[in-house]
Amino acid sequence: MRIKYQLISALILLLSISHLGSLKAQNYVLYQGNGAYNELNNAIVVSSDLDLMEYREKFNGHVSNDFNLKLFGLEMDTDSVIVGRQGFLLMVTKDGNHIMAIDPFVAENVTKYDTTSKISHKIEIVNGLRYYVIQWKNIQTSDAAGKYINLQLWLEEGGENVKFHFGPTDVPELATSQNGIQCGVYQLSPTFQVEKFTNLTGTAENPDPSSAKYGKLSTFPQNEMIYTFATGNPTSLDEIHLSPVVSIFPNPVSEFLILTVSESEIGMPISIKSFNGQEVFTGKIKATKTEIDFSQQTNGLYFVRIGNEYVQGVYKVMKQ
């Protein structure tokens, strides 16, 4: 056990000074949207007692004994959670062989090891779904006085989703071209083996999931932006999604639905059907960015299907 925690400490150090080298491509899906940012009420506040390193804390994460968390196809142990005051989270799998690492704010040239941010966590129930929510309030950046970041991490029980909710934020200008979001699972061994990894490139409003060395967003996510990574293995899901280069947003949509793809998806057919099977749009992808007018559609659930007889992806979109 001591060796395992030494490995975890080494991983924390790697997260703080590097971006872990070349990473393997993995299957996942990204959703980008917006929603009201509400601070947690009556949440459990993490103790200020520091553990081993000045910028990380260890706390008992089982706020509900029967909360089951599964990410990237692996069951997580919510009894022991390591959380950094600058925003990252580590969680060991129940089999003890892997560790999940999530960092909602990775930035070069910005030091965020300030210990003044307040961390709290809570089980939230929304529309019948349970979420394990961790909140960081006023993460300070030591490179610029008065700069701060507010964010929440929502882990969906049974859904294998990771949601990044961004709140009121003021970051240094130098961070706007050097920041990203990372989520991955590593095998615990004498050396860390990256098994599954996702990150973001592009802009905050038009993100592009990538498995490159280091994902960079040219704009920092603003207040009320939400990113959702569906981390399950697509071969085990009811809906089979395309590669990580496809993103559809905003979701929910009110007026225009924006579809972004890589050049390899140009020319593929696209169709949209309502929940009752009525086809409301059909055509082919003609560019890497496509806008589809949803303003005249009735509220409800829609299915966006992209691909041909060999490759197909189905996305759920809510009109409201």
C-alpha positions in Angstrom: 0.0 0.0 0.0 2.9 2.4 0.8 4.3 1.8 -2.7 0.9 2.6 -4.2 0.7 5.9 -2.4 4.2 6.7 -3.4 3.2 6.1 -7.0 0.2 8.4 -6.5 2.4 11.1 -5.1 4.7 10.8 -8.1 1.7 11.1 -10.4 0.6 14.3 -8.6 4.1 15.7 -9.2 3.9 14.8 -12.9 0.5 16.5 -13.1 1.9 19.6 -11.6 5.0 20.0 -13.8 4.3 18.3 -17.1 1.7 16.9 -19.4 2.6 13.3 -19.4 4.1 12.9 -22.8 2.5 11.1 -25.8 -1.0 9.8 -25.1 -3.0 7.1 -26.8 -6.3 7.9 -28.6 -9.4 6.6 -26.9 -13.1 6.5 -27.5 -15.3 9.1 -25.8 -17.8 11.8 -26.6 -17.9 15.5 -25.8 -20.9 17.7 -25.2 -20.6 21.5 -24.7 -23.4 23.5 -23.3 -24.5 26.2 -20.8 -26.3 26.2 -17.6 -26.8 28.2 -14.4 -23.9 27.9 -12.0 -25.2 27.5 -8.5 -23.0 27.0 -5.4 -23.6 23.9 -3.3 -25.8 24.3 -0.3 -25.1 22.4 2.9 -22.1 20.7 1.4 -19.4 18.9 3.3 -16.3 21.2 3.5 -13.0 19.6 3.1 -10.7 19.9 6.1 -7.8 22.3 5.8 -5.4 19.7 7.1 -2.8 19.2 4.3 -1.6 15.7 3.4 2.1 15.2 2.3 2.1 18.1 -0.1 1.1 21.6 0.5 -1.3 21.8 -2.4 -3.3 18.6 -2.1 -5.6 17.1 0.5 -7.0 13.7 1.2 -10.5 13.3 2.4 -13.2 10.6 3.0 -15.3 10.7 -0.1 -18.1 8.3 0.8 -20.7 10.9 1.4 -23.2 8.2 0.6 -22.2 4.6 1.3 -24.2 3.2 -1.6 -22.9 5.6 -4.3 -21.4 3.7 -7.2 -19.1 5.4 -9.6 -17.8 4.0 -12.8 -15.6 5.8 -15.3 -13.9 4.5 -18.4 -15.4 1.1 -17.7 -13.7 0.9 -14.2 -15.4 1.0 -10.8 -14.0 3.8 -8.6 -13.3 3.7 -4.8 -15.1 6.7 -3.4 -13.9 6.0 0.1 -10.6 7.6 -0.6 -10.3 10.7 -2.7 -7.3 13.0 -3.2 -8.2 16.5 -4.3 -5.9 19.4 -5.1 -6.8 23.0 -4.1 -5.9 24.1 -7.6 -8.6 21.9 -9.1 -7.4 18.4 -9.8 -8.9 15.1 -8.4 -7.5 11.7 -8.1 -9.4 8.5 -7.3 -8.2 4.9 -7.1 -10.2 2.1 -8.7 -11.7 -0.6 -6.5 -9.4 -3.2 -7.9 -6.5 -1.1 -6.7 -4.7 -1.3 -10.1 -5.7 2.0 -11.7 -6.1 5.7 -10.8 -8.4 8.2 -12.3 -7.0 11.7 -12.7 -9.1 14.8 -13.6 -7.7 18.3 -14.0 -10.3 20.9 -15.1 -7.7 23.6 -15.4 -4.3 22.8 -16.8 -2.3 25.9 -17.6 1.2 26.6 -18.6 2.9 29.6 -17.0 0.2 30.0 -14.4 0.9 28.9 -10.9 -2.3 27.8 -9.1 -0.9 26.1 -6.0 -2.5 28.6 -3.8 -4.0 27.1 -0.6 -6.8 29.6 -0.1 -9.5 28.0 -2.2 -12.3 26.3 -0.4 -13.3 22.7 -1.4 -16.6 21.1 -0.6 -18.5 18.0 -1.9 -22.0 16.6 -1.9 -24.4 14.2 -3.4 -26.9 16.0 -5.6 -30.1 14.6 -7.2 -31.2 16.2 -10.5 -34.1 14.7 -12.5 -33.8 11.4 -10.7 -30.1 11.1 -11.4 -27.5 11.2 -8.6 -24.3 13.1 -8.9 -21.2 13.2 -6.8 -20.3 16.9 -6.9 -17.0 18.5 -5.9 -16.7 22.3 -5.8 -13.7 24.6 -5.8 -14.4 28.2 -4.7 -12.0 31.0 -5.6 -9.0 29.1 -6.8 -6.3 31.8 -6.7 -3.5 32.2 -9.3 -0.3 33.4 -7.8 0.8 35.0 -11.0 -1.7 37.8 -10.8 -3.2 39.2 -7.7 -7.0 39.0 -7.5 -7.4 36.5 -10.3 -9.6 33.5 -9.5 -11.4 30.4 -10.8 -14.7 28.8 -9.6 -15.7 25.4 -10.9 -17.5 22.2 -10.0 -16.9 18.6 -11.1 -20.1 16.5 -11.5 -19.6 12.7 -11.6 -22.8 10.9 -12.7 -23.6 7.7 -10.9 -23.9 4.8 -13.3 -23.7 7.0 -16.4 -19.9 7.2 -16.8 -20.1 10.9 -17.4 -17.7 13.6 -16.2 -19.2 17.1 -16.2 -17.1 20.3 -15.8 -19.2 23.3 -14.6 -17.4 26.6 -14.8 -18.5 29.5 -12.6 -17.4 33.1 -12.2 -13.8 33.3 -13.4 -11.1 35.9 -13.9 -7.8 34.5 -15.2 -4.6 36.1 -16.4 -4.4 37.0 -20.1 -1.4 34.8 -20.5 -3.5 31.8 -19.6 -6.0 32.2 -22.4 -3.9 30.4 -25.0 -2.3 27.9 -22.7 -5.1 26.2 -20.8 -7.0 22.9 -21.2 -9.1 20.2 -19.6 -7.7 16.7 -19.0 -9.3 13.5 -17.8 -7.6 10.1 -17.8 -7.0 6.7 -16.2 -3.6 5.4 -15.5 -2.4 1.9 -14.6 -0.5 1.8 -11.3 2.8 0.0 -11.9 6.5 0.8 -11.5 5.9 3.3 -14.2 2.6 5.0 -15.0 0.9 3.6 -18.1 -1.6 5.9 -19.7 -4.6 3.7 -20.6 -7.4 6.2 -21.4 -7.1 9.9 -21.8 -9.1 12.9 -23.1 -8.4 16.6 -23.3 -9.6 19.7 -25.2 -8.2 21.8 -27.9 -9.8 24.6 -30.0 -11.7 27.4 -28.3 -14.0 27.4 -25.2 -17.0 28.0 -27.5 -15.9 25.6 -30.1 -14.0 22.8 -28.4 -12.3 19.9 -30.2 -11.6 16.7 -28.2 -8.2 15.4 -28.8 -5.8 12.7 -27.6 -2.7 14.8 -28.5 0.1 15.5 -26.1 -1.5 18.5 -24.5 -4.9 20.0 -25.3 -5.0 23.8 -25.4 -8.0 26.1 -25.5 -7.4 29.5 -26.9 -10.1 31.0 -24.6 -10.8 30.1 -21.0 -14.2 28.6 -20.2 -16.4 31.4 -18.9 -19.2 31.5 -16.3 -22.0 28.9 -16.9 -20.1 26.9 -19.5 -20.5 23.1 -19.1 -18.4 20.4 -20.7 -19.5 16.7 -20.5 -17.2 13.8 -21.3 -19.1 10.5 -21.9 -16.2 8.2 -20.9 -17.7 4.7 -21.5 -16.5 2.4 -24.2 -18.8 3.1 -27.2 -19.1 -0.6 -28.1 -21.0 -1.2 -24.8 -23.4 1.8 -25.2 -26.8 1.8 -26.8 -25.8 4.8 -28.9 -22.6 4.3 -30.9 -20.7 7.6 -31.3 -18.2 8.7 -33.9 -14.6 9.5 -33.1 -13.6 12.3 -30.6 -13.3 14.8 -33.5 -17.1 15.2 -33.6 -18.9 17.6 -31.3 -22.4 19.0 -31.3 -23.5 22.0 -29.2 -25.1 23.7 -27.5 -27.1 21.0 -25.8 -29.9 21.8 -25.0 -30.4 23.9 -28.1 -32.8 26.8 -28.6 -32.0 28.3 -32.0 -29.0 27.0 -33.9 -27.3 23.6 -33.4 -23.6 23.7 -34.3 -21.8 20.6 -35.6 -18.0 20.5 -35.8 -16.1 17.7 -37.4 -12.7 16.9 -38.8 -12.1 17.0 -42.5 -12.4 13.2 -42.7 -16.1 13.4 -41.8 -16.9 15.9 -44.6 -19.3 14.3 -47.1 -20.9 12.0 -44.6 -24.7 12.0 -44.5 -26.5 13.6 -41.5 -30.1 13.2 -40.4 -32.1 14.4 -37.5 -35.3 12.8 -36.2 -37.6 13.7 -33.4 -38.4 11.4 -30.5 -41.5 10.0 -32.3 -39.4 9.2 -35.5 -40.3 12.2 -37.6 -37.3 13.3 -39.8 -36.7 17.1 -39.5 -33.4 17.4 -41.3 -31.4 15.4 -43.8 -28.3 16.2 -45.9 -24.5 15.8 -46.0 -21.8 17.5 -44.0 -20.2 20.1 -46.3 -17.7 21.8 -44.0 -15.9 21.3 -40.7 -18.5 23.6 -39.1 -22.2 23.4 -39.8 -25.1 25.4 -38.3 -28.6 23.8 -38.3 -31.6 26.0 -37.6 -33.6 24.5 -34.7 -35.7 27.6 -33.9 -38.9 26.2 -35.6 -38.7 22.8 -33.9 -40.9 21.9 -31.0 -39.4 21.3 -27.6 -38.3 17.7 -26.8 -35.7 15.1 -27.5 -34.0 14.7 -31.0 -31.6 12.2 -32.4 -28.7 13.3 -34.7 -27.4 10.5 -36.8 -24.1 11.0 -38.7 -22.3 8.5 -40.9 -22.7 5.8 -43.6 -23.2 2.1 -43.6 -19.8 1.6 -42.2 -19.5 4.3 -39.5 -22.4 5.7 -37.6 -22.8 8.0 -34.7 -26.0 8.8 -32.9 -26.3 11.9 -30.6 -29.1 12.9 -28.3 -30.0 16.6 -28.4 -32.7 18.4 -26.3 -34.6 21.3 -27.8 -35.9 23.8 -25.2 
